[in-house]
Amino acid sequence: MQNWLARVRKGYGKKLASLHSWNGYIVVVLALTGLVLFQGMWRGILGEGRVIIRYIHIIVGIASLVPVVFYLLLAAKHWKQLKGKTSQKANVLIVLGLLVGWLLSGLLLWQYRAVGPRISNNALYVHDVLTWIGLPYIIYHSITRLKWLKEPHRRTVKTGSEKREILHPAAGQPQALMSRRAFIRVAVGAGIAVAVGPSFLKWVGNALSPGEAIEKIVESDANNMVPLPQALPASSPPIGGGSKGTFRIYTVTEIPAFDNSNFSFVINGLVEKPMQWNWEQFVALKREVQVSDFHCVTGWSVYNNTWEGIKLKDFLKMAGVKPSAKTVKFYSGDGVYTDSLTLEQANMDDVMIAVLHDGKIIPSDLGGPVRLIVPKMYTYKSVKWLNRIELIDTDYIGYWEERGYDNDAWV
């Protein structure tokens, strides 16, 4: 009978150990892929590989439900074993809370079209908060586990109602200071700590003072355009009251820099009058002001932006669109990124070629000196560093659409 009970306990212990191990692997994969998705620099390095990382993050995130369900099946027995062990119970609740919170907020982000931008924006904030709480906790847990592994006299094994101290190794027998498993845990924890630190500080800074973060982006502008466009009265102070939210900087290449010598703006293709402007000519064009929200497909939004620029439909009128034209294609000054709108979409009243944001020139990090703004669509349609518009007679699939994004990016 005692042997049978020992085998049952051993099998139960193995299940919990396996559950703990798989849960650890899942959290590590989610942490590393999440950091890649959070940090904009990886877009330029990975290119379309970022889409694969995104799908891995989603699939593994959904898979995190499995250890939660599996644990709940064992929870009653485990909870009895933890009787009187407050700290271990707290650890279980924290881990379960993190997993469930990550899963629910991640599902809302995944289904961003179904839930809408305001819910997905809040879900992203919750997802971030849980990440910055959860990862340090995991690192702390790894370090404390290392201490526990190095002091085997503290470990006990249950046999019935007894506890037997695990024997020390024989005197004089050489022992490693750290087991291989412990070393891997600490190495992974240290790696995450190095990766998390800068991102966490950046996230905290943006969350606490989003206005200041935008100011810093403007101050670090790599462009050098002369003269600067003079804001209309409606832009300064901005009639939208100033943008609300934090921009996250994404790019598929290194951020380009422009000055008067390398800037030009062209509209050509199937038009009656192909046109080209240098910077001085471009900033002399008559501009308008509009207020609109800015929604990213990854879940975040910036509200009440005051943009100043020229409506796209006015550019099309100036150039004269030929009857055979079907699609408006946009080129980024980074030399890589392109996207498109149908003629009907391009003639929407709020599609703008913008040069000012909240009364200030659009900085290089946000796609300046000139960028497209398509408020009713997710912002991968709002091409940064816009320098050419081409009218074509065929459909066109843009950069991210070729890599799995929807061609119609309606919010």
Secondary structure, 3 states (H helix, E strand, C coil): CHHHHHHHHHHHHHHHHHHHHHHHHHHHHHHHHHHHHHCCHHHHHHCCHHHHHHHHHHHHHHHCHHHHHHHHHHHHHHHHHCCCCHHHHHHHHHHHHHHHHHHHHHHHHHCHHHHCHHHHHHHHHHHHHHHHHHHHHHHHHHHHHHHHHCCHHHCEEEECCEEEECCCCCCCCCCCCCCHHHHHHHHHHHHHHHHHHHHHHHHHHHHHCHHHHHHHHHHCCCCECCCCCCCCCCCCCCCCCCCECCCCCCCCCCCCCCECCCCCEEEEECECCCEEECHHHHHCCCCEEEEEEEECCCCCEEEEEEEEEEEHHHHHHHHCECCCCCEEEEEECCCCCEEEEEHHHHCCCCCEEEEEECCEECCHHHCCCCEEECCCECHHHCCCCEEEEEEECCCCCCCCHHHCCCCCCEC
